[in-house]
Amino acid sequence: MTRPIIRSHVIGCGAYLPKTIVTNNDLATRVDTSDEWIRTRTGIRQRHIAGEGEKTSDLALAAAQIALANAGCTASDIDMVVVATTTPDETFPSVGTIVQSRLGMTRGFAFDVQAVCAGFIYALSVADSFIRTGQVRTALVIGAETMSRLMDWNDRTTCVLFGDGAGAVVLNAAEGAGTAADRGVLNTCLFSDGRMHDLLYVDGGPSTTGTTGHLRMQGKEVFKHAVTNIAAAIEASALAAGVPLSEIDWFVPHQANQRILDGTAKKLNVDPVKIISTVALHGNTSAASVPLALSTAVSDGRIKPGQLVLLEALGGGMTWGAGLIRW
């Protein structure tokens, strides 16, 4: 007989995008590119860019407030805040503690997780672990980025890809039967391989150059590893839950490039209709992309209670992972 266990239910979602929209035609006035060149290679049509003085913590706070309202919670209900970001306001303190303060949360704890584009999957896994072990009852998990601050605006191969934004979920402990029929996070599967550092990195930092640096990427190599490793992570998550891929209702991937989304779907023989894609409107928002896409599909009614939702992402490091949720 299966023993009851604690599951992490997703009880609220929220998303926030800066007001400034930069189209492909706008970028074509800054670098040698065109709308057609960007769209045919990435699927991106536009991206949101943080305004002057608008910080990662501002985006994170806005998404968090929407998620809390959606969950019917207040800051006093939250035991922990974990923020996935690679673009903190400052080297320290964490964005998590800044959000904690600005929410008026005077209990619990807060911190950041850094796994670049895979950050939200890592943060979800961390929060889920705290809930499963009984240390936390309610957690706020945020992915927030101002990737525009890392861009070399003379490098057309990278600056056209990224945007800014934030997404958040509220997790709450509830009892489950310990089967794949349970609501909540069924599992998370995390991976990394530090040997692939040079494929995607930032050429600066506090202990090297003393500067923020700019994002550098070997696009073709990242694409190759993304399709292979993301597909493997999806299969690992489904296998761990004992669920055939055909039974998964929705796939919510990291929104890096429409070609990666299409390539992964083809490799796994998944119907493209099941893939939630927001890359055309948001670009690559790194750790914010999965919760942004998730919030979009929840708010427009595509994701419904009882459905199986598979989240996945790959980022610099390289880091990658997947998580399976019964909505």
ChimeraX attribute file (.defattr): number of C-alpha atoms within 10 A of each C-alpha:
attribute: neighborCount
match mode: 1-to-1
recipient: residues
	/A:1	5
	/A:2	8
	/A:3	8
	/A:4	11
	/A:5	15
	/A:6	21
	/A:7	25
	/A:8	29
	/A:9	25
	/A:10	21
	/A:11	19
	/A:12	22
	/A:13	29
	/A:14	28
	/A:15	30
	/A:16	24
	/A:17	24
	/A:18	18
	/A:19	11
	/A:20	12
	/A:21	17
	/A:22	17
	/A:23	16
	/A:24	21
	/A:25	15
	/A:26	13
	/A:27	19
	/A:28	16
	/A:29	10
	/A:30	11
	/A:31	15
	/A:32	12
	/A:33	16
	/A:34	15
	/A:35	17
	/A:36	14
	/A:37	14
	/A:38	21
	/A:39	17
	/A:40	12
	/A:41	11
	/A:42	20
	/A:43	21
	/A:44	28
	/A:45	21
	/A:46	25
	/A:47	26
	/A:48	22
	/A:49	23
	/A:50	23
	/A:51	12
	/A:52	6
	/A:53	7
	/A:54	13
	/A:55	20
	/A:56	25
	/A:57	26
	/A:58	22
	/A:59	26
	/A:60	31
	/A:61	25
	/A:62	20
	/A:63	27
	/A:64	30
	/A:65	21
	/A:66	19
	/A:67	27
	/A:68	22
	/A:69	14
	/A:70	15
	/A:71	18
	/A:72	12
	/A:73	16
	/A:74	14
	/A:75	19
	/A:76	12
	/A:77	17
	/A:78	23
	/A:79	20
	/A:80	25
	/A:81	25
	/A:82	28
	/A:83	34
	/A:84	34
	/A:85	33
	/A:86	22
	/A:87	23
	/A:88	21
	/A:89	18
	/A:90	11
	/A:91	11
	/A:92	8
	/A:93	12
	/A:94	20
	/A:95	31
	/A:96	27
	/A:97	21
	/A:98	17
	/A:99	26
	/A:100	24
	/A:101	13
	/A:102	13
	/A:103	16
	/A:104	11
	/A:105	20
	/A:106	12
	/A:107	13
	/A:108	14
	/A:109	15
	/A:110	21
	/A:111	18
	/A:112	22
	/A:113	24
	/A:114	20
	/A:115	24
	/A:116	28
	/A:117	32
	/A:118	33
	/A:119	32
	/A:120	35
	/A:121	29
	/A:122	29
	/A:123	26
	/A:124	27
	/A:125	21
	/A:126	16
	/A:127	24
	/A:128	29
	/A:129	17
	/A:130	17
	/A:131	24
	/A:132	19
	/A:133	12
	/A:134	11
	/A:135	12
	/A:136	19
	/A:137	21
	/A:138	25
	/A:139	27
	/A:140	29
	/A:141	30
	/A:142	37
	/A:143	38
	/A:144	37
	/A:145	34
	/A:146	30
	/A:147	25
	/A:148	22
	/A:149	18
	/A:150	19
	/A:151	21
	/A:152	15
	/A:153	16
	/A:154	11
	/A:155	14
	/A:156	17
	/A:157	17
	/A:158	17
	/A:159	18
	/A:160	29
	/A:161	26
	/A:162	25
	/A:163	30
	/A:164	31
	/A:165	34
	/A:166	34
	/A:167	36
	/A:168	34
	/A:169	29
	/A:170	27
	/A:171	27
	/A:172	25
	/A:173	22
	/A:174	17
	/A:175	15
	/A:176	20
	/A:177	15
	/A:178	17
	/A:179	14
	/A:180	20
	/A:181	15
	/A:182	20
	/A:183	23
	/A:184	27
	/A:185	25
	/A:186	25
	/A:187	22
	/A:188	27
	/A:189	20
	/A:190	19
	/A:191	15
	/A:192	17
	/A:193	11
	/A:194	10
	/A:195	9
	/A:196	16
	/A:197	14
	/A:198	15
	/A:199	19
	/A:200	19
	/A:201	19
	/A:202	16
	/A:203	15
	/A:204	15
	/A:205	13
	/A:206	10
	/A:207	7
	/A:208	10
	/A:209	10
	/A:210	9
	/A:211	11
	/A:212	16
	/A:213	18
	/A:214	19
	/A:215	19
	/A:216	18
	/A:217	16
	/A:218	13
	/A:219	12
	/A:220	10
	/A:221	12
	/A:222	18
	/A:223	16
	/A:224	12
	/A:225	16
	/A:226	23
	/A:227	21
	/A:228	14
	/A:229	20
	/A:230	23
	/A:231	20
	/A:232	18
	/A:233	23
	/A:234	26
	/A:235	17
	/A:236	19
	/A:237	24
	/A:238	25
	/A:239	12
	/A:240	15
	/A:241	17
	/A:242	11
	/A:243	16
	/A:244	10
	/A:245	18
	/A:246	11
	/A:247	11
	/A:248	18
	/A:249	18
	/A:250	24
	/A:251	25
	/A:252	25
	/A:253	27
	/A:254	33
	/A:255	31
	/A:256	29
	/A:257	22
	/A:258	20
	/A:259	15
	/A:260	22
	/A:261	23
	/A:262	15
	/A:263	19
	/A:264	23
	/A:265	19
	/A:266	14
	/A:267	12
	/A:268	15
	/A:269	11
	/A:270	17
	/A:271	13
	/A:272	16
	/A:273	11
	/A:274	15
	/A:275	18
	/A:276	22
	/A:277	26
	/A:278	25
	/A:279	27
	/A:280	18
	/A:281	17
	/A:282	28
	/A:283	26
	/A:284	28
	/A:285	32
	/A:286	34
	/A:287	38
	/A:288	36
	/A:289	35
	/A:290	31
	/A:291	29
	/A:292	29
	/A:293	23
	/A:294	27
	/A:295	23
	/A:296	20
	/A:297	18
	/A:298	16
	/A:299	14
	/A:300	9
	/A:301	10
	/A:302	14
	/A:303	19
	/A:304	16
	/A:305	10
	/A:306	14
	/A:307	17
	/A:308	24
	/A:309	22
	/A:310	25
	/A:311	25
	/A:312	27
	/A:313	31
	/A:314	32
	/A:315	23
	/A:316	25
	/A:317	21
	/A:318	25
	/A:319	24
	/A:320	28
	/A:321	28
	/A:322	31
	/A:323	25
	/A:324	25
	/A:325	24
	/A:326	22
	/A:327	18
